[in-house]
Structure formats: C-alpha cells, structure tokens
C-alpha cells in the first residue's frame, strides 16, 4: 500500500470517528438537551396572532410565529421576499413535517406588561442549550428584540430588531415533538 492510500484510509477513519461521535452523543443519550425554564401559558394579550412577525436582515428574514398556547416558532430564512418564504416553506407540507421534528425552531414565549421574552433551543454539537431573547411590545402589530441571554446565562445587548406583523393563513400549526 502506498503512502497516498494510507493517508486516505486514515482520513476516512478519522472522518468516520467524528461523524460517529457527533451523532452517537445524542442518539445514545450521552448529553441531554437543556430544558426550557419558561412555563407554557396561554396568551390572551393584544399582539395579533393570525399571522407571523418578521424582521428584514441584511440577507433574508428572521420570523416569529406566535401561538395562543404560548408556543413560538423562530426561523431564519435566506430568501429575500416574504412571498417566497410563504410559498417555499410556510405553505409546504413537506417542510412543515420536517419543522415539526426540528427542535431548534421551537420554543415558548410570554409577555409580561410590555416585555416579550422567547426561549428556544440553540443548535450545538451535542446537547442543545436554551437561549432567550427579550424585547418590548411596541404596538399590537410590532415588537422589538434587543436582549439575548446566552447558554451561560449572560445577558447581551444586541442591535434592536423591530418585528412587524403580517397576516397569513393558514399558518403552520403548533404541533411539535418537543412541547405539548
């Protein structure tokens, strides 16, 4: 066996080991995901819920879909138009099925006085840590997010992001594999 073949075999073995450790960790329960600390409560406030809230980023959009049962979907899209996101994702049954089993899109939200907070899981190599975003309700059709609490509990001020409401039907339902 020549030197080149030996290097390829070593690289393949190393790659296989990395893939195994990244997937086996979760599948064998070596590292459990953190639990949301926010209590799920029904929302009866003034923010409109018959659609979604969006924020235009430099590239694409960030979106919050709030539900009366206190569940939230938080997604980021690279598409540059809301109609493209609606048609490609929100109205696509295949995407919705995938989303229902993707833990990092789900979380809980609560509004206390004029403060909005949303907790969700963050993507990670092994256990998924819980993070929280906070901001202020501005009107019944807008809110801003200006604070991020990371997995270490550290509070970070972030550039203010104002999310605006867009009516949309039928919005994806809140059924998922992680929050009842």
C-alpha positions as CSV (number, residue, x, y, z in Angstrom):
1,X,0.0,0.0,0.0
2,X,1.4,3.4,-1.0
3,X,1.7,6.5,1.2
4,X,-1.3,8.2,-0.6
5,X,-3.6,5.2,0.1
6,X,-2.5,5.2,3.8
7,X,-3.4,8.9,4.2
8,X,-6.8,8.4,2.5
9,X,-7.6,5.5,4.9
10,X,-6.5,7.5,7.9
11,X,-8.6,10.5,6.8
12,X,-11.6,8.2,6.2
13,X,-11.2,6.6,9.6
14,X,-10.9,10.0,11.3
15,X,-13.9,11.4,9.4
16,X,-16.0,8.3,10.4
17,X,-15.0,8.7,14.0
18,X,-16.0,12.4,14.0
19,X,-19.4,11.6,12.4
20,X,-20.0,8.8,14.9
21,X,-19.2,11.0,18.0
22,X,-21.3,13.9,16.8
23,X,-24.4,11.7,16.1
24,X,-23.9,9.0,18.8
25,X,-23.7,11.6,21.6
26,X,-27.4,12.4,21.1
27,X,-28.6,9.1,20.0
28,X,-27.0,7.3,23.0
29,X,-28.2,9.9,25.4
30,X,-24.7,10.9,26.5
31,X,-25.7,14.5,26.5
32,X,-29.3,15.6,27.2
33,X,-30.7,18.8,25.8
34,X,-31.3,21.5,28.3
35,X,-34.9,22.1,29.4
36,X,-36.9,25.3,28.8
37,X,-37.3,27.1,32.1
38,X,-40.2,29.2,30.9
39,X,-43.6,27.9,31.8
40,X,-46.1,27.4,29.0
41,X,-49.1,29.7,29.5
42,X,-51.9,30.7,27.2
43,X,-51.6,34.1,25.6
44,X,-54.6,36.4,25.8
45,X,-52.9,39.8,25.1
46,X,-53.1,42.4,22.4
47,X,-50.5,41.2,19.9
48,X,-52.1,39.8,16.8
49,X,-51.6,36.1,16.3
50,X,-53.3,35.3,12.9
51,X,-50.0,35.5,11.0
52,X,-46.3,36.0,11.7
53,X,-43.8,38.7,12.8
54,X,-40.8,39.3,10.5
55,X,-37.6,41.3,10.6
56,X,-35.7,42.1,7.4
57,X,-32.0,41.3,7.9
58,X,-29.1,42.2,5.6
59,X,-29.7,38.9,3.9
60,X,-33.1,37.3,4.3
61,X,-35.6,37.4,7.2
62,X,-36.0,36.3,10.8
63,X,-39.5,35.3,11.7
64,X,-41.5,34.6,14.8
65,X,-44.8,32.7,14.7
66,X,-46.6,33.1,18.0
67,X,-49.5,30.9,19.1
68,X,-52.2,31.4,21.6
69,X,-51.0,28.3,23.6
70,X,-47.6,30.1,24.3
71,X,-45.6,28.2,21.7
72,X,-43.4,30.1,19.3
73,X,-41.6,29.1,16.1
74,X,-38.4,31.2,15.5
75,X,-36.9,30.7,12.0
76,X,-34.3,32.4,9.9
77,X,-34.6,32.4,6.1
78,X,-32.1,33.5,3.4
79,X,-34.8,34.3,0.9
80,X,-35.3,37.9,0.0
81,X,-39.1,38.1,-0.2
82,X,-41.8,37.2,2.3
83,X,-44.0,35.7,-0.5
84,X,-41.1,33.4,-1.4
85,X,-40.8,32.3,2.2
86,X,-44.6,31.7,2.4
87,X,-44.7,29.6,-0.8
88,X,-41.5,27.7,-0.3
89,X,-41.8,27.0,3.4
90,X,-44.9,28.0,5.3
91,X,-47.4,26.5,2.8
92,X,-45.2,23.5,2.0
93,X,-46.5,20.4,3.8
94,X,-43.1,18.6,3.4
95,X,-41.3,21.4,5.1
96,X,-43.9,21.6,7.9
97,X,-43.4,17.9,8.6
98,X,-39.6,18.5,8.8
99,X,-40.1,21.5,11.0
100,X,-42.3,19.6,13.5
101,X,-39.3,17.4,14.3
102,X,-36.6,20.1,14.3
103,X,-36.1,21.1,17.9
104,X,-34.2,24.3,17.3
105,X,-37.2,26.0,15.6
106,X,-39.5,25.6,18.7
107,X,-39.8,27.4,22.0
108,X,-42.1,29.2,24.3
109,X,-42.9,32.9,24.7
110,X,-44.5,35.1,27.3
111,X,-45.5,38.7,27.5
112,X,-45.5,40.4,30.9
113,X,-46.6,44.0,30.8
114,X,-44.8,45.3,27.7
115,X,-41.9,42.9,27.8
116,X,-41.8,40.0,25.4
117,X,-39.5,37.0,26.0
118,X,-38.9,33.9,23.9
119,X,-36.9,30.8,24.9
120,X,-35.7,28.2,22.4
121,X,-33.0,25.6,21.9
122,X,-29.8,26.6,20.0
123,X,-28.0,24.3,17.6
124,X,-25.0,22.7,19.2
125,X,-22.6,19.7,18.7
126,X,-24.1,17.7,21.5
127,X,-26.7,19.0,23.9
128,X,-28.9,21.8,22.7
129,X,-28.6,24.7,25.2
130,X,-31.6,27.0,25.9
131,X,-31.2,30.7,25.0
132,X,-33.7,33.6,25.5
133,X,-34.4,36.7,23.5
134,X,-36.2,39.7,25.1
135,X,-37.6,43.0,24.0
136,X,-40.6,45.3,24.2
137,X,-44.0,45.2,22.7
138,X,-44.4,48.4,20.7
139,X,-48.0,48.1,19.3
140,X,-50.4,45.2,18.7
141,X,-48.6,44.6,15.4
142,X,-44.9,45.1,16.3
143,X,-42.2,44.4,18.9
144,X,-38.5,44.8,19.2
145,X,-35.9,42.3,20.4
146,X,-32.8,44.0,22.0
147,X,-31.5,41.5,24.5
148,X,-30.1,38.0,24.2
149,X,-29.4,35.7,27.1
150,X,-26.9,33.0,26.1
151,X,-26.5,29.5,27.3
152,X,-24.2,30.6,30.1
153,X,-26.9,33.0,31.5
154,X,-25.0,36.1,30.3
155,X,-27.2,39.0,29.2
156,X,-26.1,40.6,25.9
157,X,-27.4,43.8,24.3
158,X,-28.0,43.3,20.6
159,X,-28.8,45.7,17.9
160,X,-32.5,46.5,18.1
161,X,-34.6,44.4,15.7
162,X,-38.2,45.5,15.1
163,X,-40.5,42.7,14.0
164,X,-43.7,43.7,12.1
165,X,-46.9,41.7,11.8
166,X,-48.1,40.2,8.6
167,X,-51.5,38.4,8.5
168,X,-51.1,35.0,7.0
169,X,-53.4,32.0,6.7
170,X,-53.1,29.1,7.1
171,X,-50.2,29.4,9.4
172,X,-48.4,26.2,10.4
173,X,-49.9,24.6,13.4
174,X,-48.1,24.5,16.7
175,X,-47.9,20.7,17.0
176,X,-44.3,19.5,17.5
177,X,-42.3,16.7,19.0
178,X,-40.9,18.7,21.9
179,X,-43.5,20.9,23.6
180,X,-47.0,19.6,24.4
